[in-house]
């Protein structure tokens, strides 16, 4: 049978990384984690703003579609939906 896989290394790869390389790698990882943390916070803020925009847009589209011939039930439903969107927007802004 054949021999199992094994790693064949060069003489250059066998050397241990120096302390400077390790410090630079650690600093690079810390900078990357700091940047990703800031990016994720900005993404969450953008999603909050997107929620308010989409909810307001959906309320506007519903009002626009009912505008030609509204009934009492449609107006009541749209009013309740408008209050829901307003309450959800206030809750999202508070969090």
Residue pairs with C-beta under 8 A, 6 or more apart in sequence:
17 25
48 92
48 93
48 95
51 88
51 89
51 92
52 89
52 92
52 93
55 85
55 88
55 89
56 85
56 89
58 85
59 78
59 81
59 82
59 85
62 78
62 81
63 78
66 74
66 75
66 78
70 78
